[in-house]
């Protein structure tokens, strides 16, 4: 199965993702999940504002709200536990109810979308527009900091993840916090991700030298599915055969 069962287990579930991050001691924004309406009201009555509300599933900030008003928060709690809530752009029959997920609001953070497919690592900054980074469709390109690459490798190794996108907050103090994990995702570029001096490519970890080296090339073809297939074949100890004439192959990651 590719991606693995472990990667798919919390796909599009922010509750399950929070439980995984918590169990594996991965730094992430402080998060509270309530399955009892009275407990949720008690928390909202005294919690520092603003708070971030997130539906359990929903991408591109469609299910995210930043709430500064306590009365609106109480009304949102009632809605989540009664008639349910629909993410922006969602079908009214696809309601989520019976729980509420709230998160601490973190001002002045930067956000990186970090990607690992097999042994290839890539990343770019998601620029803030208004209150949100996700869904802004504004990006900045360049090599991710080495310590961020190290951190992403540690987390994905810990989970055994081979196909994962990590949205990482960088605080003003330089701390890293996982905002989201997604095992199935698209990429907005068509001709490779500019990663170093404007050149498209990826970073690969050199186990012998324990350093990162840049590998030039277009690794984003077919929404990264070429890399996924290549990684699966490597796991199965297979190789690409009968490559169509004239088709460009991607450099091996090993």
N, C-alpha and C positions, 0 to 999 in steps of 0.2 A: 504494500500500500504506500503510495507516495502522493502527497506528504504523509507522514506517519500518523498512526492513530493518536499518539500523544499530542501532535501538533493540531490535529483536527478537533480534539476533545473540547477545547475552549474557543474554537473559531466562532466569531460573531457572538460571543457571550462575554460581556464585560464582567459579569459576576464570576463566572468560572475562571476567567483570566485573573481577576483579583485574588481568588483563592490560590491559584497556582503561584503567583508572584509572592504572596504572603507565605505559603508553605515552603518556598525555595529561597526565602530571605533575599528577594530581589527588590532593590529600592524603587519605590513608586509613590505617586502622590497619595496622601492620606485619604482613605476611602471608608465609607460607612454604608452597610447594606442592612436594610430592615425588612423583616417579613411580618411585622406587627404594626398596625396603624398607630396605636397609642404610643408605642416606643418611638416611632418616627416623629410624631408631633412633639413629644417631650424633647427630643434631640433638637429639632428645628427651633423650638422656643428659646434655646439658650446658645446655639452654635454661632460662632463668629461668621459674619457675612462679608463678602458674597460667598455663596456655595455653588458648585457646579453640579447640575443634574444630568444624568445620562440614562437613556434607555438601555436595556440589556443588549439589544442588537441595533445596528444602524451605523453607516459609514459616512465619511465626509461631513461630520458634525451635524448630520440630519436629526440625531436624537439628543443633541447637547443643548443645554440652556445654562446661562450664567444668571443667577438670581440674587438681586440686591435687596429685595423687599420680603420681609418675614411673612406678611399676610399672604402674598402670592405663593410662598413656599408651603404654607399650611394648606392652601387650596390645592396645590399640586399634590401634596400627600393624599388628600381626600380623593382626588381624581385617580391616582395610581392604585388605590385600594378599593375603589368602587367601580366606576364605569370603565376604567382603564385609559391608557394613553396611546396615541398613535404617533410615530416619529414623523417628522416633516417629509411630505411626499409619499407617505405610506398609505396603504389601503385601510379604510376604516374598519374592515373586518379583521385586520391584523393587529389587534390591540394587545398591549402588555399590561398586566395587572397582578396584584398580589404581593408586590415588593417595590422598594424604591432604592436606588443607588445614588449616593451623594459623595462629592469629592471636594477636597480643599482647593480653593482657587489660588493659583500661583502666578502672581504678576511678574512681568519683566523676564520671563524665561524665553530662551531660544528653543527651537524644535528641529531635530534632525530625523529624517526618515532613513533608517539604516536597514540594509538588505543583506541577507546571507542566503545564497543558493549554492549548496555543496560547499566547495572551498573558496568560492568567489564572494567578496565583500564589496558593497557599494553604498553610497549615501549622498544625500543632498539636504539642504536646509529648506524647511517649509516656512515661508515668511508669513508674518502675522498681518491680517487684514481685519481691522475692527477688533473684535474680541477673540478671533479664532485664527489658529494656524491651519488646522485641517479644513479642507474645502476652500481655502483661499485662492488656490491655483496660481500662487506666486512662489517662485523658487530661487534659490541661490546655489551655485555649483562650485565645487572645489574639493580638495582632499579632506576627509574627516580627520579630526585630531587623532593622533596615534593612541592616546589613552582611551578614546571612545571606541576605536576599533578593538582594542584589547578587551574592553568591558563587554562589547557585543559578542565577541568570541567566547568569553567566559560564560555568559548567560546561555548562549545557544549550545555550547558544549554541555553545560549542566543539564539542559533539557533534552539533549540528543537531537536538536532541531537542525534540519538540513534545508528547509524552505521556510524562511521566516522574515517578515518585515517588522522592525521595531521602531515605533515612534518614541523618541527619547527627548525629554526635556533637559535642557542645560540651565541650571540656576545661575544667578549672578555670582554665587560663590564657587561655581565650577562643578557642582555636583550633578550626577546623572540620575534621572528618574525615568523609568519606563512608563509611558502614558498608555500605549497600546501594543499588542502583539497580534499580527495577522499572518496566517500561513498561506492564504490564497489572496493575491492582490494583483493589481495592474500597475503599469508604469507609464508615465506620460510622454516619454521620449521614444523616438522611432529609430534614431541613428546612433544609439549608444549614449551612455551617461557621461558627461564631461566630469572627469575626476582629478586630473592633474595637468596644469598648464593648458587648459582648454581641450585636452585630449580625452577621448572616450576610453574607458577601460574599467578595470576592477583592481582590488588589492587582494593579494594572496599571502598567507602567513608562511614564512620559511621556518619550518620546525628546527632545522639544523642551526641556522644563525639566529633563531628567535627574533626575527625582524619581519616587517611588512615590506613587500615589494610590489611595485605597480606593474600591471600587465595591460598593455594597450590592446584595444580591440572593441568590437561591438558585441557585448554580451547580453543585450536587451532584446534580441530578436524574438518575435512571436510572444510578446509579453513575458519574457524570461523563460518560456517553456522549453526552449532549446537547452538552456542550462539545467533545467529540471530533468529532462530526459537523459542528458549526459551524466548527471549525478546518479540517477537510478541505474544506468548501465554500468557505471563504475562500481556501484554497490553490488551488482549482480556479477561483477567480473566479466562483463561483456564489452563489446566495442561496436561502434557504428559500422555497418557493412552496406554494400551496394549503394553508396552515396551517389545521388543523381549527378550526371555529368554537368560540370560548371557550377554546382552548388558550393558555396563557401562554408567550410567547416570552422568551428570555433576552436581556439587553442585549448588544449587540455588544461585542467586546473591543477593537476598533480605535478 
